[in-house]
Amino acid sequence: MSGLVVVGVDGSASSLAAVETAAREARWRGTGLRVVHAVLWPATHVPLGPSPMGPSEGGMRNMVEHLVAEAVARARSAAPEVDVSHAVVTGEPLTVLEAQSRAAELVVVGSRGMGGFVGLLVGSTAVHLAAHGMCPVLVVRETGDDAGPVVLGVDGSGTGEPAVDFAFAESAWRGADLVALHAWTTWNAPLPAPQDAAAPYANPPGELRQEEERLLAEALAGHRARYPEVAVKHHVAHGRTRETLIEASRSAQLLVVGARGRGGFAGLLLGSVSQAVLHHAHCPVAVVRGSGGRR
């Protein structure tokens, strides 16, 4: 399964939208696509086969086969040239998809599944995978603007480097502009060395912004040479990161973030900004882990 794009399906409209996105991702990468459905046979109280009193097409097994076949057909329609395989795996969806991520290039899931609670913006499977998956995880929320750019949230941390790589590659495959966005406030900008004992935290006008612009440029250095075909726009915004990214997602086709930023607590697998955009972004969101993820 090495190098495959994996998509989790459960028959929901959200997961079928994820299948189409995953098929396109597999086509861009030149890889196969694996459609995976996880089911807890022992925990269900529905007969595996058809009931003696019911129609021949009834039963849990037939239902699962039907939803997987529908997902496979949707994938082949979206990307006919992609080799599509499928698997029904016994187990809890979170555990199954996390295991699948260990050898996958990308895991794609819908924002909410059949088991989601009413009013829940993003299901537990998506959030869990974003925190624990061993490869990048793409959560398909709203469809996004196909003519819009790929938006990359940059914080300058070492853990954000894989997200920068991912965003440049996605922009190249999609033929889209890349908007590299860095948001800062006086609370998250690093303090300068004291210049005056009487005012140790004072900064000349504009110095903080210049420092944040330098941080953004350094984070992108080297990537532009590898992807000369990608048009990159730098955007340094004075404001809270989560609100700035969510607003930028309104006109984007994809939002890419790292799992944790430079302000995260040690040991926290998924930062508050990543969680916020998973719940509120207006386009699909890719969460790319740093050293904790394989890719």
Secondary structure as GFF3:
##gff-version 3
##sequence-region A 1 295
A	DSSP	beta_strand	5	8	.	.	.	ID=ss1
A	DSSP	alpha_helix	13	29	.	.	.	ID=ss2
A	DSSP	beta_strand	33	39	.	.	.	ID=ss3
A	DSSP	three_ten_helix	41	43	.	.	.	ID=ss4
A	DSSP	alpha_helix	60	78	.	.	.	ID=ss5
A	DSSP	beta_strand	84	90	.	.	.	ID=ss6
A	DSSP	alpha_helix	93	101	.	.	.	ID=ss7
A	DSSP	beta_strand	106	110	.	.	.	ID=ss8
A	DSSP	alpha_helix	124	132	.	.	.	ID=ss9
A	DSSP	beta_strand	137	140	.	.	.	ID=ss10
A	DSSP	beta_strand	150	153	.	.	.	ID=ss11
A	DSSP	three_ten_helix	158	160	.	.	.	ID=ss12
A	DSSP	alpha_helix	161	174	.	.	.	ID=ss13
A	DSSP	beta_strand	178	184	.	.	.	ID=ss14
A	DSSP	alpha_helix	207	220	.	.	.	ID=ss15
A	DSSP	alpha_helix	223	226	.	.	.	ID=ss16
A	DSSP	beta_strand	232	238	.	.	.	ID=ss17
A	DSSP	alpha_helix	241	248	.	.	.	ID=ss18
A	DSSP	three_ten_helix	249	251	.	.	.	ID=ss19
A	DSSP	beta_strand	254	258	.	.	.	ID=ss20
A	DSSP	alpha_helix	272	280	.	.	.	ID=ss21
A	DSSP	beta_strand	285	288	.	.	.	ID=ss22
###
